[in-house]
Amino acid sequence: MTADGSYHHGNLRAALLERAEAVLTASGAEGLSLRGLARDLGVSHAAPARHFRDRQALLDALAVSGFTTLNARLRSAAAGGTDGADGASEADEVTGAAGPVGARLAGLGRAYVDFAVGHTALLDLMFTVKHADDSSAELRELGHESLLIVARLMEEGQRTGAVRPGDPVQLAQVAFSTVHGLATLAVAALLDDTPLSEAMELALEVLLAGLRPGC
């Protein structure tokens, strides 16, 4: 046990990040402070400084943690897993995707929308911090890796004839814009009476149709 009572040396940082995301979701970035987190967790005011030198370091760490989680989910989907992609098998029938690459691209889309809708405030922070003039190399690399995960699957699809020719990074950007836009509409309650699951499968069907050779 540490002098702060409730936390071992190794888990206070994780607890701070977990609580920070909860505060971020409830109150926005302006509601975050190291002192407030210490109070919420019942540790000394000095305890968070052992892990984060200041509030900006906390925000940077939140963004790094967010991209790390997102990338893990995207890699799982790209490999054929279903993390963050409930109902994948049923939707794959709807898309009519050509071969396993199409199914995995659909899984990537579902994984991204699931993360974006479930962690809206965190995702906004991730992009804000990543595009700041003083963003770290680690954060920029993690953000770019999200795109590269999709681009690498596009390349695989091109090799097997499942995806149209073209710059795989540009194709990945278009795919991201489709699912990110859908998630943005869902969060803003702008899908009217269309359920998100239904809108997502239609968006994936249209996107995958456009990615097939000859389109």
C-alpha positions as CSV (number, residue, x, y, z in Angstrom):
1,M,0.0,0.0,0.0
2,T,1.1,3.6,-0.5
3,A,0.9,6.5,1.9
4,D,-2.3,7.4,0.0
5,G,-4.1,4.4,1.4
6,S,-6.2,3.0,-1.4
7,Y,-3.8,2.6,-4.2
8,H,-0.7,0.5,-4.8
9,H,2.2,2.2,-6.6
10,G,1.3,0.6,-9.9
11,N,-2.4,1.4,-10.2
12,L,-2.9,5.0,-9.2
13,R,-2.0,6.2,-12.7
14,A,-4.7,3.9,-14.3
15,A,-7.2,5.0,-11.7
16,L,-6.5,8.7,-12.5
17,L,-6.9,8.1,-16.2
18,E,-10.2,6.2,-15.6
19,R,-11.6,8.9,-13.4
20,A,-10.3,11.6,-15.8
21,E,-12.3,10.1,-18.7
22,A,-15.4,10.0,-16.5
23,V,-15.0,13.7,-15.6
24,L,-14.2,14.5,-19.3
25,T,-17.5,12.8,-20.4
26,A,-19.6,14.5,-17.7
27,S,-18.0,18.0,-17.6
28,G,-15.7,18.4,-20.6
29,A,-12.0,19.1,-20.5
30,E,-12.5,22.4,-18.6
31,G,-13.8,20.3,-15.6
32,L,-10.5,18.4,-15.3
33,S,-7.9,19.2,-12.7
34,L,-5.3,17.1,-10.9
35,R,-6.5,18.5,-7.6
36,G,-10.1,17.5,-8.4
37,L,-9.0,14.0,-9.4
38,A,-7.0,13.6,-6.2
39,R,-10.1,14.6,-4.2
40,D,-12.4,12.2,-6.1
41,L,-10.0,9.3,-5.6
42,G,-9.3,10.2,-1.9
43,V,-5.5,10.6,-2.3
44,S,-3.3,13.5,-1.4
45,H,-3.2,16.5,-3.6
46,A,0.5,15.7,-4.4
47,A,-0.2,12.1,-5.5
48,P,-1.2,12.8,-9.2
49,A,2.0,14.8,-9.7
50,R,4.0,11.6,-9.4
51,H,2.4,10.5,-12.7
52,F,1.5,13.8,-14.5
53,R,3.6,16.9,-14.2
54,D,0.6,19.1,-15.0
55,R,-2.9,19.2,-16.4
56,Q,-1.7,19.2,-20.0
57,A,0.4,16.0,-19.3
58,L,-2.8,14.4,-18.1
59,L,-4.7,15.4,-21.2
60,D,-1.9,14.1,-23.4
61,A,-1.9,10.8,-21.5
62,L,-5.7,10.5,-21.9
63,A,-5.3,11.0,-25.6
64,V,-2.5,8.4,-25.8
65,S,-4.6,5.9,-23.8
66,G,-7.6,6.6,-26.1
67,F,-5.6,6.0,-29.3
68,T,-4.0,2.9,-27.8
69,T,-7.4,1.4,-27.0
70,L,-8.9,2.4,-30.4
71,N,-6.0,1.0,-32.3
72,A,-6.2,-2.3,-30.4
73,R,-9.9,-2.6,-31.4
74,L,-9.2,-1.7,-35.0
75,R,-6.4,-4.3,-35.2
76,S,-8.7,-6.9,-33.8
77,A,-11.3,-6.1,-36.4
78,A,-8.7,-6.1,-39.2
79,A,-7.6,-9.5,-38.1
80,G,-11.2,-10.8,-38.2
81,G,-12.1,-10.3,-34.5
82,T,-15.3,-8.7,-33.3
83,D,-14.2,-6.4,-30.5
84,G,-16.5,-3.4,-30.5
85,A,-18.5,-4.9,-33.4
86,D,-21.6,-6.6,-32.1
87,G,-23.7,-8.4,-34.7
88,A,-20.9,-8.7,-37.2
89,S,-22.1,-11.9,-38.9
90,E,-25.6,-10.7,-39.6
91,A,-24.3,-7.4,-41.1
92,D,-21.7,-9.2,-43.2
93,E,-24.6,-10.9,-45.1
94,V,-26.2,-7.5,-45.7
95,T,-23.0,-6.0,-47.1
96,G,-22.5,-8.8,-49.6
97,A,-18.8,-8.1,-49.2
98,A,-16.5,-10.0,-51.6
99,G,-14.3,-12.3,-49.5
100,P,-12.9,-12.0,-46.0
101,V,-11.3,-8.6,-46.6
102,G,-14.7,-7.0,-47.2
103,A,-16.1,-8.6,-43.9
104,R,-13.0,-7.3,-42.0
105,L,-13.4,-3.8,-43.5
106,A,-17.0,-3.8,-42.3
107,G,-15.8,-4.9,-38.9
108,L,-13.4,-2.0,-38.8
109,G,-16.2,0.4,-39.5
110,R,-18.3,-1.1,-36.7
111,A,-15.4,-1.0,-34.3
112,Y,-14.8,2.7,-35.0
113,V,-18.4,3.7,-34.7
114,D,-18.7,1.7,-31.5
115,F,-15.7,3.5,-30.0
116,A,-16.7,6.9,-31.3
117,V,-20.3,6.7,-29.9
118,G,-19.1,5.2,-26.6
119,H,-16.3,7.6,-26.0
120,T,-17.4,10.8,-27.7
121,A,-15.7,13.3,-25.4
122,L,-12.5,11.2,-25.3
123,L,-12.4,11.0,-29.1
124,D,-12.8,14.8,-29.4
125,L,-9.9,15.2,-27.0
126,M,-7.8,12.7,-28.9
127,F,-8.1,14.6,-32.2
128,T,-7.7,18.0,-30.5
129,V,-4.5,17.1,-28.7
130,K,-3.1,15.2,-31.7
131,H,-3.5,18.3,-33.9
132,A,-2.0,20.7,-31.4
133,D,1.2,22.4,-32.5
134,D,3.1,20.9,-29.5
135,S,1.7,17.4,-29.8
136,S,4.2,14.6,-29.0
137,A,5.7,12.3,-31.6
138,E,4.1,9.4,-29.8
139,L,0.7,10.9,-30.1
140,R,1.1,11.7,-33.8
141,E,2.3,8.2,-34.5
142,L,-0.6,6.6,-32.6
143,G,-3.1,8.8,-34.5
144,H,-1.5,8.0,-37.8
145,E,-1.5,4.2,-37.0
146,S,-5.3,4.3,-36.8
147,L,-5.3,5.3,-40.5
148,L,-2.5,2.8,-41.4
149,I,-4.4,-0.1,-39.9
150,V,-7.2,0.5,-42.4
151,A,-4.8,1.3,-45.3
152,R,-2.9,-2.0,-44.8
153,L,-6.2,-3.9,-45.1
154,M,-7.0,-1.9,-48.2
155,E,-3.7,-3.0,-49.7
156,E,-4.5,-6.6,-48.8
157,G,-7.8,-6.3,-50.5
158,Q,-6.1,-4.8,-53.6
159,R,-3.7,-7.8,-53.8
160,T,-6.6,-10.3,-53.6
161,G,-8.8,-8.3,-56.1
162,A,-11.4,-7.4,-53.5
163,V,-10.6,-3.6,-53.4
164,R,-10.3,-1.2,-56.3
165,P,-7.0,0.2,-57.3
166,G,-5.9,3.5,-55.8
167,D,-3.8,5.0,-53.0
168,P,-4.7,2.8,-50.0
169,V,-4.2,5.7,-47.6
170,Q,-6.7,7.9,-49.6
171,L,-9.1,5.0,-49.7
172,A,-8.7,4.6,-45.9
173,Q,-9.3,8.3,-45.4
174,V,-12.6,8.0,-47.3
175,A,-13.6,5.0,-45.3
176,F,-12.8,6.9,-42.1
177,S,-14.8,9.9,-43.2
178,T,-17.8,7.8,-43.8
179,V,-17.9,6.1,-40.4
180,H,-16.8,9.2,-38.5
181,G,-19.5,11.2,-40.1
182,L,-22.1,8.6,-39.2
183,A,-20.9,8.5,-35.6
184,T,-21.1,12.3,-35.5
185,L,-24.7,12.3,-36.7
186,A,-25.6,9.6,-34.2
187,V,-24.1,11.5,-31.2
188,A,-25.9,14.6,-32.2
189,A,-29.2,12.7,-32.5
190,L,-29.5,13.7,-36.2
191,L,-30.4,10.3,-37.6
192,D,-34.1,11.0,-36.8
193,D,-36.0,7.7,-36.5
194,T,-33.3,5.6,-38.2
195,P,-31.6,3.3,-35.6
196,L,-27.8,3.6,-35.6
197,S,-27.4,-0.1,-36.3
198,E,-29.5,0.2,-39.5
199,A,-27.8,3.3,-40.7
200,M,-24.4,1.8,-40.0
201,E,-25.1,-1.3,-42.1
202,L,-26.5,0.7,-45.0
203,A,-23.4,3.0,-44.8
204,L,-21.1,0.0,-44.9
205,E,-23.0,-1.6,-47.8
206,V,-22.6,1.6,-49.8
207,L,-19.0,2.1,-48.8
208,L,-18.0,-1.5,-49.6
209,A,-19.8,-1.4,-52.9
210,G,-17.8,1.7,-53.9
211,L,-14.5,0.0,-52.9
212,R,-15.0,-3.0,-55.2
213,P,-13.1,-3.1,-58.4
214,G,-15.0,-1.7,-61.4
215,C,-17.0,0.8,-59.4
